[in-house]
C-alpha cells in the first residue's frame, strides 16, 4: 500500500502518457480498418476519410466505449489474487500499455495492419503469467476473447457475403440497375443508422447518465434509421444515371449511388471502431487510476471516468492524422479490388459485427473483422478476386503480434518493478 501512496501521482501521469501513446497506435494502425474500404473503393478521398474518422472515432470512443473497457480492465486478470499486492497490477498495466504501443509503432512503420486487441490482450497475459503466475489469469475470459478472433471474421465475412449477394440480386441483376439502386439504397442506409444508434443507446451511454430501457432504445434507433434513410434519399437525388459501364456488374451511375452510401458506412464504421478499440488504450489506464484513487483497493466494477475516454479518443485522432494515411492506402487496395458497392457490403458487415461486439462487451479485433468482411465480398466474386500473397502477409503479422506484445510486456514489467519495487 505504501508504494501506491508514495508514487500514486507518478503512476497516474505515466498511465496517461502510455494510454495516449497506445491510443495513438490505435489511430495510426487500426483506423485503416475503419477507412480503408471507403478510400480503396474511391468513394471518398484520404482527406475526407480523415475528417470523417476524426469526428466519429472520437464520438464512438466517448459515447459507446465504456462497455468493452470493463472487459479489458477486469476480465483478463482475477482481481482477488492481487488484493495483497495491488502495486503489481499497476506495474503490469503500465507495462501492457507501453508494450502494446511500442509494437503498434513498429508495425505502423512497417505498414503491417495488425490487431490492437491482440497486442494489448497478449501484453496483459504476458505480464500476468511472468509476474504473478498462470493462476492470476482468468483463462475463461481469455478463451472467450480468443474465440472472438475466429468468430468475428467468420461472422463479418458471412454478413458481407450475404449483403453483397443481396446487392447483386436486387440491384445489379435488375432490368434497370440505376432505378433499382435508388429504390433499395435507402433501405441499406436505414440498416446503418439503426445498428449504430441501437448499440449506442442500449450499452454505451450509461457513464454519461443516460440509461434507457430496451423498448425506448428500439423506437429511437428506428427513428434514427429513418432519418439516415431520408438523408440518403436527398443525397442520391443528385446522382445522375450513366450508360458507361465501369465493370461487368453494372453502370457507373449505380456505383455513384453506392458512393453516397459509403459516406454513411464510413461514419458507422468509424463510430463502431472508436467504441470498440478505445478500450485497448484506456482499459489498463482506468485500472491504474482506480487502484491509485482507492489507495490500493482493486475494485473491478468501478466506472471509467469520462475524461479517460476523451483522452483515448483524442489519442486515436492524433494517431490517425499523423500516421494513419499510410495503412489506409495499403488496406484499401491490397486484399481485393473494391468498388463502392463491394466496399459498402464489407464496411457495413464489419460495422454491424463491431457494434454487436461492443454492445455485448466482447473485445473483438477490428482488423480481423474487416479483413473477414473484405474476404467475404471477394469470395462472392470467386477465389481469383483475392490477392492471396497480401492475405498471407497479413496472417503472418497477426501470428507475430500476440507473442511480441507478451514478450515486451514481460520486459517492461520487470523494469517497472525494479524502478519502484
N, C-alpha and C positions, 0 to 999 in steps of 0.2 A: 504493500500500500504506500510506503514512504517514497518509493521510486516514482510512482504516479503523481503524488503530491508535490515532489521536488521538481519534476521535469514536465509537468502537465501542459504548460503553455508551449514548450518546445515541441511536444508530441503533436499538439493541435496544429501548430504552424507547419511542421513537416508534413502532416497528413493532408493539409490544404494544398501545399505545394505539389506533393506527389499525386494527389487526386486530380489537380488541374492538369498535370503532365500526362496522366492516364487519359483524362478526357480529351486532351489534345491528340493523343494517339488514336482514340476512337474516331475523332473528326477527320484526321489525316488519312487513316487507312480504311475504316469501316464505312464511312459515309458514301464511298463509291458504290456500296451495295444499295443504298437508297437512290442514288442519282445516275448510276452507270447506264441503266437501260434507257432512261429518258434521253441522255446525251448520245448514246450509241445509236439510237433509232432516229437521231436528228430532229426529234420533236421539239427539243429546247437546246439552247447553246450552253456552254460551260458557265458563262457569266449568269445566265438566268437560273441554272441549276444551283449555283452557289447562293444566289439571292433567296430562292425558294427554301433551300436547306437551312440557311441561317435563321429564317423565321420559324419554320415548322419543326426543325430539330430541337430548337430551344423550347418551343411550346410543348412538344411531346415530353421532353425531359422534365419540365417544370410541373405540368399538369397531370401526367399519367405515369411518371417514373417511380412513384413511391412503392408500388406493389412488388415489383421484381427486386427492388433494392433490399427488401426484407429477406428475400430468399438467399441472395448473395451474402448478406451480412450474417444471418443467423442460421442458415440452412445447412452449411457445409461442416462447421465445427460444432461439436457438442459443448454448449456454454458451461454446463455443470462441471466439466473436468478442468475448467480454467478459473474457478472461483478462488482458489488458493493463490494463484499466480496470475493476476489479471494483466500484469505488465507484459507477459509473454504474448497475449493476444494483441497488444499494442505493437510490439516489435514485429509480430507476424503480419499484421495488416499493412504496416508501413513497408515491410519487405515485399509483400504481394503487389502493392501498388507500384513500387519502384521497378520491380522485376518485369511486370506485365507491360509497363510503359516503355521500358528500355527495349524489350523485344519488339513492340509495335514500331518504335523509332527505326530499328534495324530493318524490319520488314518493309516499312514505307520507303526507306532509302533504296531497297532492292526492287520495289514495285510489286511485292507479293501481297495479294489480298487475303490476309489471314483473319482468324476469328478472335475478336477481343474477348469473347466469352471463354473460349478455350484458354486464352492467355491468363486471365485472372483466376479462373477455377483451378487451372494447373498450378498456378503460383500459391494459392491458398492451401491446396492439398499438399504441395511440396514442403512448405514451411511447417505444416501441421505434423506430417509424418517425421520429418527430421528433428524438429524442436520439441514436440510433445508426445510423439509415439503414434502408431497407427490407430490406437483406441480413441484418440481425440477427434478423429474424422467421423462424421456421420455418413457412413458409406451408403446408406439407403438413399439419402439426398443426392449424393454424388452419382449413384446409379440412375436416379430419376433424371438428373441433368444430362448424364451420358446418353441415356435412351433418347432424349430430345434431339441429340445431334444426328441420330438416324431418322427419327420420326419427322423432324421439321423439314428436311429436304424432300422426303417422300411425300409428305402432306402437301407442301408447296408445289412440288412437281405435278402431283395428281390434279390439284386445283388449276394450275396453269394449263395443263394438257386439256382439261375439260373446258376451261374458259376459251382457249384458242380454237378448239373444235366447234364450240358454240358460235364463235365469231365467224368461222369459215362457213358453217351451215346456214346461219341466219342472214349473213351479210354477203360474203364473197360468192356464195353459190346461188344467190337470189337473181331474179331476172334483171333487176335494176339495183346493183350493189350500192350506188350512191344514195338512192332513196331509202333502201333498207338500213344503211348506216345512220341516216338521220332519224329513222324510226326507232332503232334499238339502242343507239348510244346513250340516250338519257337514262335508260334502264341500268346500264352499267355504271353511269355516274351516280345514280341513286345508291347502288351497292357500295361504292367507295364512301360516300357520305355517311350512310347508315352504319357500316362496320366500324369506322373510326370513332364516330360520335358515341356509339353504344359502349365500346370498351372504355372510353374516357369517362363517361357518366357512371358506369357501374363499378369501376375499380379505381379510377385514377384520382378522383377529386376529394377523397376523404381528408387528406392532410391540409387542404385549404378550406375545410369546414363545410363542404357541400356533400351530403350523403343521401342520395335519392334512392327510393325503392325501385324494384325491377320494372314495374308497370309504368311508372313515370319516365324512367330512363328509356324504355322501349318507345313510348309515344314521342318523346323529344328527339330520339335518334331517327325515327321515321320522318318527322318534320324536317330535320336537318338534311336527310337524304333527298327529300322533295325539293328543298331549297337549292341543294347542289345540282339536282337534275334540271331545275329551272334555269340556273346559271349556265349549265351545259347547252341547253336549247338556244339561249340567247347568243352564246359564243359560236355555236356551229352554224347559225344562220348566215354568218359572214363568209362561210366556206362555199365556194362555187364548184360545180361539177366540172370534171375534165375528162376528155376521152383518151388522153395519152396514158398508155399502160406503163406502170412502173415495174411490175414483175408479173409472173404468170397467175397470180392470185386475183388481182383486181385493178382498180383505177386509182390514179394519183389523188383525185378528189376524195375518195374513200379514206385513203391513208391520211389526208389532211384533217378529216373529221376525227380520226384517231389521234392525230397530233394534238388537237384540242383536248381530247380525253386524257392524254398523257400528262397534261399540266395538273389535272386533278389527282391522278395516281401518283405523280411525283410528290405532291403535297402530302398525300396519305402515307406514302412510304417513308418520307422524311419524318413525319409525326410519329409513325409506328416505330421507326428506328430509334428516335430520341427517347421514346417512352421505355423501350426495352433495354437499350445499350447504355443509358446513363448509369444504370445500376453497376456496371463493370467499373466505373470510376468512383462513384460516391458510396457504394455499399461498404467497402472497407473503411473509407473516410468517416462515415456515420458511426461505424463500430468504435473507432478510436475516440471520437467526440463523446459518444455515450459512456464509455469506460472512464474517461478523464473527468467529465462533468459529474458523474455519480461517485467520484472518489474511489474507483476500483470495483464498483458493483457491475456485474455483467448482466444486463437486462436485455434479453433478445427481442422483447416486444416494444422497445422504445420507438417513438415516431421519428422519422427523418426530418430534421429542421428544414424549412423551406429554402433557406439561403444555401444549403448544401446542394440542393437540386439546381439552383440558379448557377452556382459555381460549376457544376458538372455540365450544364447546358452551355455556359459561356466558354468552357474549355473545348467542347465539341465544335462550337462555331469558329474559334480561333484556329483549331487544327484544320478544319475544312478550308478556311480562307487562305491559310499559308501553304498547305501541302496537298490538299485534297484533290486538286485538278490532275495530279499525276496518275493516281489509281483510278479515278473516274474514267480517264481516257483508255486505260488498259482494260477494265472490266466491261466497258460499253461495247467493245468491238471484238474481244478475244474469243469468247466461247462459241457464239453462233452469230450469223448475220441478222441484225434486228431491223424491223420496220416499226412504225408506230403501233400497228395492230398487234404485232408479236410482243413488242416491249410493254404494251398495255397489259396483255394477258399475264406476262411474267411479273410485272410490278404489282398488279392488283392481287395476284395469288400470294406473293411474298408479304404484302401489307396485311392481308387477312390473316395469314399464318402468324405473323409477328404480333398483331394486336390481340389475337386469341391467346397467345402465349403470355403476353404482358398482362392480360386480364386474369389469367389463372395463376400468375406469379411464377411461371416456369421460365428460367433464363436460357432461352434458345440462342443459337448462333445465327445472326442475321446473314452472315456470309454463306453459311450452309443453306439457309432458307432461299436466298436469292439465286444462288448457283443452281439449287434444285429446281426452282421455278423456270430459270432460263433453259435448263436441260429438258424440262417438261415441254416447253414450247418447241425446242429443237427436235425432240423426238416425235412431236406431232407432224413434223415435216420429213422425218426419216433420219437414220443414223448419219447419212452423208452430210447433213446440215451442221453437224457438230465438229468442232476443232478438238480432236482427242489429245493432241500434244499439249495444248493450253490447259485442258481439263486435268491431264496428268501432272503438270507443274503445280496447279492449284492444290490438288490432292496431296502432293508431296509436302507443300508448305503447311498444310493442315496437320499432317502427321508430326512435323518437327515442333509445332507450336506448343503443345502441352508439355513435353519434356523440357523445352527451352525455358518456359515460364517457371516450371518447378525447380529446375537447376539454379536459375538466377535468384529465385526467392530464398532457397536454402543458403546461398552465399550471403545475401543481404540480411537475412535473419540473424545469422551468427555475427555479422558485422554490428548490427544494432545492439545485440545482446552484449557484445564486448564493449561497446561505447557507453551504454547506460547501466549495464548489469551489475 
